[in-house]
Amino acid sequence: MTLLAGRVKTNSSLYGILLSMKVAMYYRNNDVRVEEMPVPKIGKAELLVKVMASGICGSDVMEWYRIKKAPRVLGHEITGEIVEIGEEVKNYKKGDRVFVSHHVPCNTCHYCLSGYHTACETLHRTNFDPGGFAEYLRVPEINVDRGVYLLPDGMSYEEGTFIEPLACVLRGQKVSNLKPGQSVLVVGSGMSGLLHVNLARALGAGKIIATDINEYRLKAALKFGADAVINAKEDVPKRVKELNEGRLADIVIICTGVMPAVNQALQSVDSGGTILFFAVPEPGINISVPINDFWRNEIKMMTSYGASPADLLLAIELIKAHRVDVKDMITHKLAMSEAGLGFKLVAGAQDSIKVIIEPWR
């Protein structure tokens, strides 16, 4: 054996070539360390994927949510190349370019059969090993069976990192029953908010208005399909009426968990309209709902979480057809050594939109 670039090399399989790999280990938002871990060993029905691109999701920097299980390797918006295949795997080959879904449903329980795949207990338990901010990851058998998707020709690894977040946005708009011509207010113009703006435009929404307190993001919302924007420091319900011919919004999509934004959203929905909680406040924070007014005006409140297999397939087709503009949303491509910077950029919610870690950059 000889040492090659910090790795152990032999003439056998990949396991002989690489016994260890670099990962970005999350401790908290301002403490992400590049560490080494063993390359995962795969079983007979599993895959080993070389991670080529991994997006930092807004949920990755929800510190109250993530720190409970820290330290850990996060990252679930991944694309990569299959480099090892278990002997029982028949549908994939080495060299395939893939997107891998971290959560997969059982497809047989009451919730799956009722169309609520993201309420499935199997979906909540499944994941790949160790996480997307790693040079390699192991894809368990159940994920190989129902969570590996070939990237279409012409779709870059970076564009493929949008498959999962766009699928979540698709599910949210499906749950909210968005119809062509309806007015839409997107509260919060971060990554998910901009995807909601862009998708609503692609699906034929009427007037689309976006809010944020950050001017950089408000300009981005206009770029990606909003007809108008409102600085959230203003009187948002009043401005919505001014911009929407005297009416509040038919669909209000909440993409931030901060309470001032939530309260603005509750006041900005029109009679017969729907509020979608795509993001929620942290646990323990209760929301005061004017339920009498909502009852009298038939206002609906909905939530959405994650994505189903059907949502993922549709997201792939929308990106492939360039119906949703994802390429121009990428503002930062960082090496593994810059993962800490990436987390700070996303957590800071300032001059960035999509931040992608490329482990082999």
HELIX and SHEET records of a PDB file:
HELIX    1   1 LEU A   14  ILE A   17  1                                   4    
HELIX    2   2 GLY A   58  VAL A   61  5                                   4    
HELIX    3   3 GLU A   63  ARG A   66  1                                   4    
HELIX    4   4 ILE A   67  LYS A   69  5                                   3    
HELIX    5   5 HIS A  110  LEU A  113  1                                   4    
HELIX    6   6 HIS A  117  ALA A  119  5                                   3    
HELIX    7   7 GLU A  121  ARG A  125  1                                   5    
HELIX    8   8 GLU A  141  ARG A  146  1                                   6    
HELIX    9   9 TYR A  157  GLY A  160  1                                   4    
HELIX   10  10 ILE A  163  VAL A  175  1                                  13    
HELIX   11  11 MET A  191  ALA A  202  1                                  12    
HELIX   12  12 GLU A  215  LYS A  223  1                                   9    
HELIX   13  13 VAL A  236  LEU A  243  1                                   8    
HELIX   14  14 MET A  259  LEU A  266  1                                   8    
HELIX   15  15 ILE A  291  ARG A  296  1                                   6    
HELIX   16  16 PRO A  309  LYS A  320  1                                  12    
HELIX   17  17 LYS A  327  MET A  329  5                                   3    
HELIX   18  18 MET A  336  GLU A  338  5                                   3    
HELIX   19  19 ALA A  339  GLY A  348  1                                  10    
SHEET    1   A 2 THR A   2  LEU A   4  0                                        
SHEET    2   A 2 ARG A   7  LYS A   9 -1                                        
SHEET    1   B 3 ASP A  31  PRO A  38  0                                        
SHEET    2   B 3 SER A  20  ARG A  28 -1                                        
SHEET    3   B 3 ARG A  72  VAL A  73 -1                                        
SHEET    1   C 5 TYR A 136  VAL A 139  0                                        
SHEET    2   C 5 LEU A  47  GLY A  55 -1                                        
SHEET    3   C 5 GLU A  77  ILE A  85 -1                                        
SHEET    4   C 5 ARG A  97  VAL A 100 -1                                        
SHEET    5   C 5 VAL A 148  LEU A 150 -1                                        
SHEET    1   D 4 TYR A 136  VAL A 139  0                                        
SHEET    2   D 4 LEU A  47  GLY A  55 -1                                        
SHEET    3   D 4 LYS A 354  GLU A 358 -1                                        
SHEET    4   D 4 ILE A 330  ALA A 335  1                                        
SHEET    1   E 6 ALA A 228  ASN A 231  0                                        
SHEET    2   E 6 ILE A 208  ASP A 212  1                                        
SHEET    3   E 6 VAL A 184  VAL A 187  1                                        
SHEET    4   E 6 ALA A 249  ILE A 254  1                                        
SHEET    5   E 6 VAL A 269  PHE A 277  1                                        
SHEET    6   E 6 LYS A 300  THR A 303  1                                        
END                                                                             
